């Protein structure tokens, strides 16, 4: 482990301890807006400094996402300062306030940071993850529309700019949620830094959601000291988690391209998507039960989008199953090392080739090929060199064969070739050309057998194998042709029977 990683790990642990003490100490701060704001700003700016320090340890090309996070945190913490000054000095409390633009900058800044991480972790577009993120965001977006956005958009309590600001906050939360869900569904490293920034995003979203839910329930948290400070603490924890992630050594691997595909749907994620898909009928049921069906169009639109997303996800899953099935079929018939057909594929192909030869009344010859002294080569140069020889030999021999000839790996250093429409003499000329193409100055022994028109694939292969052993016994580096087995003479009893 690098020295800077060790130091960064210690700095992260130290910051986590100090942050925990500061968040806990916030509960004891005097009930003064100035004191509370100063404490929040101190934690926020401390987190910004820690994120910048953590980014400084990274490679230059890795720093941009963390700079985006630091900018978002800085803007949000600065918004606290502007808010207290506007309220207590300028006496501006009605929305929009000068602090709102600073608070809102958190969402696009963090979204851009998440987008950069996602792009670097998955250079290729992951459509399945995009559908999952869209499903989750659409379901919660319908809730936000019904209970937050629509009441704010058509309410008469505030001015038009105030309504725009009120709408901007839930939209920002949905943007943050979409990018966070997409990040969780991405491939790549899932070390501690990954989970710290995920936890930070969840904390920001959870704090905003808690604030909205309590407001819709008619609870004024300003009147309940413990509740207000508890909600504030959620945001302070969100600040600190970003900093801990930046200081952790695993931040160095956070934006590296995935070496494996995105994780499969976990039980928790599947349950979350199921809940998100059921939000639309749940909202409809609540409004029908309370006889306040005011959002029928929004529910219909949300249900339609969710249904289409679910269908699209099912189609993706079906396609993935089909691709995996094709891959399994290919692997079951393909030699992993050389990419040639394997012994199973050869046994499937032989009966078809002989049947075609029977119908076309053409010759067909097979050749058993064995690399000479392969074990000695392996022992001298090592198994990796032996594997490379097998791969190179398979490629060279395949190029030297005719179009339509089939070369398969029979096992070990043994190969077998199917030479359709080739007599024994023609097959010898073909194999001589193949022999000259053998790489690294190596050679092979081969046994040829021309089909007699009646023998089975097993019998034909056995004749070629016997010819191969003759070639090896005769000194290797040669081609031996097997003669067809003459039919056994009829016994006297059989002759009598025929007469």
N, C-alpha and C positions, 0 to 999 in steps of 0.2 A: 504494500500500500504506500502511496506517495506521502511525503511529509506534509504537504498541504492538505491532503485528505485527512490525515490524523489530526492536524490542527483544526481543520474545518469541523471534524466530528466533535472535538472538544468544545469548540466555539458554539456549535449547535446545542450541545447539552447544557452549556453554561447559559446560553440565551433562553433555552426552554425553562430552566429553573428560575431565572430572573423574571421571565414573562409570567410564569405561574404565580410567583410572589406578587407581581404587580397587579395581575388580574384579581387575585384574591384580596389584595390591599385596596382595590377600588371599592369594595364593599364597605370599607371603614372611612373613606374620604368624607369630609364634612359635607352636609347637604347644602352646598353652594354651587350654583351653575358654573361659576368661575373655577372652583376647585375641581369639579367633576370634568369639565371640558379640558382643563390643563392636564389632568391625569390621562384622559383618553388621547389627547394630542401627543403626549409624551410616549405612550405605548405605540401609537401609530407611526410617529417619526422614528422611533427605535426600530420598529419592524422594517421600515423603508431602508434605514441604514444597514440593517442585517442582510436584507435582500441584495442590496448593492455590493456589500462585502462578499456575499456568497457568489454573486455573478462575476466578481473580479477574479475569483479563483478558477473560473472556467475558461475554456478556449474562446478566443474572440468571436468565432462564429456561433457560439452557444449562448451568448449573453442577451441577445435581443428579446427573447420571450421574458426573461427576468426583468429587463428594463421596463417592459410593458407592465408587468405586475407591480414593480416599484412605483411607476408613474400613477397607476390606478390607486394604490394605497396612499401615496402622497397627496393626490387630489382629494381623496375621501377624508384623510386626517385634516387637511387644510380646510375642508368644508366645515368641520367641527369648529375651528377657530373663527371662520367667517360667520357661522351661524350664531355663536354666542355674542360676537361683536354686533351683528345686525340686530339681535334681539335686545340686548341690554344697553347698547349705546345709541344705535340708530332707531330702535323701537320699531323694527320691521319684522312682523311675525306672520303676516298674511302671505300665502303662497301666490306667486313664486318669490322666493327669497334669493339674495345673492349667493347663498351657499348651495342652492339646488344644482346649478351646473357642475360644481365641484363634486358633489355627491354622485351625480349621474355619470361622471367620467370614469368611475370605477368599472362600470359594466363593459363599455367598448374596449377599455384598456386590457382588462382581464380576458375578454373574449378574443382579442387579437393574440395575446400571449398563448392562450389555449390552442388557437388555430395554428400558430407557428409550431407548437410542440406536436400537434396531430400530424401536420404536413411532413415534419421531419421523421416522425416515428413510423409513418405509413406513406411512403412516396406514391404508392398506387392507391387509387381511390377505393375505399371500402364501402360498397353500397349497402351491405347488410347492416353495418354499424350506423350508417346514415338513416336507414329506415327505422331502426330501433330508437335513435335519438329523436327522430321526427314523431314517432308514436308517443313517446313519453312526453314530449313538449306539447303536442297537440292536446293530449288529455288534460294536462295541467293548464294549458292555455285556455281551454274552455272554462275551467273553474275561475281563472283570473278574469276572463271576460264577464262572466255572469255576476261575480261578487265584487270585482274591483274596477275593471276598465269601463264596463257599460254604465254603472252608477256614476262614476266620475265624469264620463264623457257627456252624459245627458243631464247631469245635476245642475241645479241653479244656485248652489250655495257659494261657488267661487267664480272668479272671472275666467275668461277663455284661456289666458296664459296659465292660470293656476290649474285648470283642468288638464291642460297639456302636460304640465309637470307631473300631476298625479297619475296620468296614464303612462308617462315615461318610466316610472319606477317599476311597475309590474312587467312592462315590456323588457326592461333591462334585466330583470330577474329571469324572465323566460329565455332571453339570449344567453345569459350565464348558465342556466340549466341545460340548454341545448348543447353548448360547447362542452360542458362538464360531462354530460352523458356520452357525447361522442368520444371524449378522451378516455373514459372508462372502457368503452367498447373497442379501443384501439389496441394494436399489438405493441410489442416493444417491452422495455424494462418496466417492471412493476415493483420497484424497490420502495424504500421508506419515503423518499422524496415524492414519489408518485402519490402515495396515500396521504402525505401531509397536505399537498396542494388540493387533492380531492376533498379532504376534510375541510379545508379552508373555504372552498367554493360552496360546500354543503352548509357550512356555518353562516356564510353571508346570505344564502337563500333562505335558510331556516330562520335567521333573525328577522328578515323582511317579512316572511310568511307569518311569524308569530305576531309581529306588530300589526299586520293587516287583520288577522283573525281576531285578536283582542279588540281592535277597533270595531269590527263588524258585530262583535258580541256586546258592544256598548261599554266596554271597560276602558276607562281612561287611566292608562298606566302612570301618568304623571301624578295621580293621586295615591298610588301604591308604591312606596319607596322600594321595597324588596323586589317587586315585579319589574319596576323600571330598571333598576340596576342589573337584574338578571338578564333582561333583554340586551342592555348595553354590553354586558359581559360576553354575550354570544359574538357580537361584532369584534370585541377586543381579542377574543380567541381566534377569530378568523384572521385578523392582522398577524398574530403571532405564528399561526401555522404556516403561512407563506414564508415567514422568515426562517423558521426551523427547516422547511423544505430546502430553501436556498443554501443553508449552511451545511446540510447533510452531504456526505461524500457521494451518495447515490444520485445527486443532482447532475453529476457529470454524465450519467448514462441515460438521463431522462429523455433526451431528444434524439437518441441514436435510432437508426432505422431498425425496424423489427426484423429479427432473424426467424421468427415464426409468425404464423397468421394470428389474427385477432382471436382472443379467447372465445370459446363457445359460450352459448347462453347458459349462465349459471341458474340455479334454482331461484336465487334472490332476484336476478335480473328478469327472469321469466315471470316471476310473481309481480314485479313492479310494472312490467309491460301489460300484464293482465289487468291489474288495477287501473292503469291509465286508460286501457281500452274500455273499461266498464264505467268510466266517469260520466260519459254522456248519458247512458240510460239511468244512472244514479241521480244525476241532476234533474232529468225529466221526471223520475219517480217522486223526488222531493217536491218539485213544483206542482205536480198533480195532487200529491197528498195535501199540500197546503193551499191548494186552489189558487195558485199564483203563477200560472203559466205565462210568463212574460218574455221568455227567451226561446220560443219555439224555433225561430229561424236559425239562431246560433246553435241550438242543440242538433237540428237536422244537419247543418253544415259540419259540425264537429263529428257527428256519427258517421257521415259519409266519408270524411277524410280518414277517420280511424279505420273504417271498414276497408277502404282501398289500401291503406297501409298494411293492414293485417293480411289481405289477399296477396299483396306484393311480397310480404315477408314469407308467406307460405310458398309462393312461386320460387323465391330464392332458395328456400330450404329444399324444395323438390329438385331444383337444378343442382344443388350441392350434393344431394344424395345420388343423383344420376352420375355426376362427375366422379364421385368416389367409387361408385360401382364400376364405371368404366376403367378407373385406375386399378381397381382390384383385379379386374379381368386381364388387364394388360400385364400387371405384375405376375399373375399366375402363369402367363404364357411367354414371359420375356426374361432372359438371363440378366440379372442385375448388373453384372460386371461389364459384359460386352454389348449389351443391348440387342443381342441376337435372339431369335426364337429359342426357347428352352426345350428340354426333352419332352415335356408334356405337349407343347405345341407341335413338335415334330411327329409324335405319335398320332395326333389328330390330323395332320396334313398328309401323312403317307397313304392311308386308304383312299383319300380323294384323288391323290396323284396317280395311283395305280389304276383306279377306276377310269380316270380320264384317258390314261394310256390304253386301257383295254378298249374303250369305245373308239378311240382314234387309231387303233392298231399301230401305234408308234412305240419306239424304244424308250425306255427310261432306265437310268443308271443312278446308283447311289454310291457315295464314296465316304468311307470312314477315314478320318485324318487325325493323326496323333503327333504333336510336337516332339521332336527328337530330344532326348536328354533334358526334359523340362525340369525334372527334380534336381539335376546337377546345376542348372541355371539358377533355380530358386535358391539352392543352398549357397551358391557363390555370390549372388547379388542381392539376396533378400526377397521376401515376399512382395513388397511393393513393386520391385522391378519385375517380378514374375507376373504380377497383375497387369502391369503396363504392357508386357510382351503379349499377353493374351488379348488385351484390348487392341493393340496395334496390329497383331496378326489377324484378328477378326475383321478389322477395317480393311487391311490390305487384301486379304483373300476375297472379301465381298466385292471389292472394286475389280478384282481380276476375273471374277466369274462373269458369265453372260447374264444379260437381262432375262429375268424369268427363273434363273437358278436360285435355289434356296439353300442358305447356309445356316446351320443351327449348332448350338453348343450342346454336346451330348453329355458332358460331365468331365470335371477336372480339366486336363489339357486335350481332351478328345472332342473333335467336331465331326459333324456329318453333313454332307452336301447332297441335295437332290438335283439331278441333272436331267430334266425332261427332254424328250426328243433327242437323245444323245446315245449313240451306240457305244460299246466298250472302247473301240478305237478312238472315237471322237472324245470320249471322256478322258482318255489318257492325255491327249493333247491339251485339253482344258486344264487338267490338274498339273501338267508340267508348267503351264503359264502361272498357275497359282503358286506352285512351289518356288518359282523364281521371285515371286513378290513377297515371300516371307521376310519380315523385317529383322534387323539386328544380326544379319548373317546366320540366322538359324535355318533349320530344315525340318521337314516332317516326313513321316511314313504314311502311306495311304493304301487302303484296300478297296478295289472297285468290284461292284457286282451289278450285272445287267439283268433286269427282270426277265424271267423266262415266260411270262404270260399267265402263270398259274399259281406261283408260290405266294404265300401270305407275306405281309410286311415284316413280320417277325423272322420268317425264313430268309427273306432277302437281306435283312439287316445282319442276320447271323452269318451269311456267306461273306458279306463285306467285312465283317469283323474278323472272320477267319483269315481272309486275304490280308488284312492289316497285320495280324500276328505273323503271317509268313514274311511280310515286308520287314518287320522289325527283327525277326529271326535271321533274315538274310543280310543284316548289317545296317538297316535303317537307310534314310535318305533315298527312298525308292517307292515306286508305285507297282502294286501287284494286282493283277486282274483275276477274279475268281471265275472258274468255269461253271456253267450250269450243272446242277446235279442230274445225272442221267437217271431216267425212271428205272426202277427195279424190274428185272425180267419176270415175266409171269411164271408162276409155279406150274408144274405139270397138271396139278388138280385144276388150276384155273383154266388151263388150255382145254382140258377135257370138258370143263363146265361150259366154255364158250362154244365148243363144238356141239 
